[in-house]
Structures are given as structure tokens and as C-alpha cells.
Amino acid sequence: MPRNPDHRGATREEFERYERERPILLRSVATKLECWRYLCTLPECRRAQACIGPGGEHCAHTFLRTCFSNEERATFKEALGLRLAGLSADAAWHEAERRIAQHKAQLEAIPGMRGER
């Protein structure tokens, strides 16, 4: 099966399977972390004592927004990309931290950007 260039090398079937499984995985992770108990604002999730939100993303995204800073999320995302590129876990994390620190320093060097959103 030829690779689909629009989805980072995945075949269309692989991408479609991922899209079907993604909400299930997110709901499962959010339920195991008990996001419904502490973070979720959906009454349906609290009643079910599990993440049952639409698309499975609500609880997981609320958890990520609440528990991690923008810098931590950016570092994690960068480290994931580096792991996919073949770096070891430790090397990917250290390189991601270095890149995010460098990017942060570049932003702070721009007049008027310090501490502004």
C-alpha cells in the first residue's frame, strides 16, 4: 500500500485506524488519571466516574492545560518529535529542553516580548 504524504508517512488505513482509536485512548488515559473527579466540568463524566466526553478529548485536554505549563507542554512535544527521529529518551528530553530554552531566550531578546502573551 503506498504511503499517504498528507499524514507523515502513514497509509490511509493506518491513519483512519489512528483516528478511530485516538478518542478511546484519550478517554482511557483520562479515566485512569481520574480527571473526571478533579478537573472535568462535564456532569456526565462525574456521574459515570469515567471520561465519556465527546471525542474523548475533553478530560485529557483539561488535564494537560491544568497540570502542565506551556513550557512543559512544548518540551514534551519537542521530545516526542525527537524520539520519533530516533534519539534515545534521555537524549531527546535533554535536546528538547535545550531547544525550548533557546527559543525562550530568543523571544525574551525581542523588545516588548518579555513576559507578554
C-alpha positions in Angstrom: 0.0 0.0 0.0 1.5 3.4 -0.9 2.2 5.9 1.8 -0.1 8.9 2.2 2.1 12.0 2.1 -0.5 14.1 4.0 -0.2 12.0 7.2 3.6 11.8 7.9 4.1 8.5 6.1 1.1 6.6 7.4 -1.0 4.7 5.0 -4.6 5.8 4.7 -5.7 2.7 6.6 -3.2 3.4 9.4 -4.3 7.0 9.7 -8.0 6.1 9.7 -7.4 3.4 12.4 -5.5 6.0 14.5 -8.4 8.5 14.1 -10.8 5.8 15.4 -8.6 4.7 18.3 -7.5 8.1 19.4 -10.6 9.1 21.4 -10.7 5.6 23.0 -7.1 6.0 24.1 -7.7 9.6 25.4 -10.8 8.5 27.3 -8.9 5.6 28.8 -6.0 7.7 30.0 -8.2 10.4 31.4 -10.3 7.8 33.2 -7.2 6.2 34.7 -5.9 9.6 35.9 -9.4 10.2 37.4 -9.7 13.5 35.5 -13.4 13.3 35.9 -13.0 13.5 39.7 -10.8 16.6 39.9 -10.8 18.5 36.6 -13.7 17.8 34.3 -16.6 20.2 34.2 -18.9 17.7 32.3 -21.6 16.4 34.7 -21.9 13.2 32.5 -18.3 12.3 33.3 -18.7 12.9 37.0 -21.9 10.8 37.1 -20.2 7.9 35.2 -17.0 8.3 37.2 -15.2 8.0 33.9 -14.3 10.2 30.9 -17.2 9.9 28.5 -16.9 13.3 26.9 -17.4 13.9 23.2 -14.4 12.7 21.2 -12.6 11.6 24.4 -10.6 14.7 24.4 -12.2 17.0 26.9 -10.9 15.4 30.1 -7.4 14.7 28.7 -7.0 18.3 27.3 -8.3 19.8 30.6 -5.7 17.7 32.4 -2.9 18.8 30.2 -3.9 22.5 30.3 -4.3 22.4 34.1 -1.4 20.4 35.2 1.4 21.5 32.9 2.8 24.9 31.9 3.1 26.0 28.3 6.9 25.4 28.5 6.4 21.8 29.9 3.9 21.0 27.1 6.3 22.5 24.4 9.2 20.5 25.8 7.2 17.3 25.8 6.0 17.8 22.3 9.6 18.6 21.1 10.9 15.5 22.9 8.3 13.3 21.2 9.4 14.6 17.8 13.0 13.9 18.6 12.1 10.3 19.8 10.4 9.7 16.5 13.5 10.9 14.8 15.5 8.2 16.5 17.0 9.8 19.6 17.1 7.9 22.9 14.6 9.0 25.6 17.2 10.8 27.7 18.9 12.4 24.7 15.5 13.5 23.3 14.5 15.1 26.6 17.8 17.0 27.1 17.8 18.2 23.5 14.1 19.3 23.8 14.9 21.2 27.0 17.9 22.9 25.2 15.8 23.9 22.2 12.9 25.3 24.3 15.4 27.3 26.5 17.0 28.6 23.3 13.6 29.6 21.8 12.6 31.2 25.1 15.8 33.2 25.1 15.2 34.4 21.6 11.7 35.5 22.5 12.9 37.4 25.5 15.5 39.2 23.4 12.7 40.8 21.3 11.8 44.2 22.7 8.3 44.1 24.3 8.1 40.2 24.4 9.3 39.6 27.9 6.5 38.1 30.0 3.8 39.0 27.4 1.5 36.6 25.8 
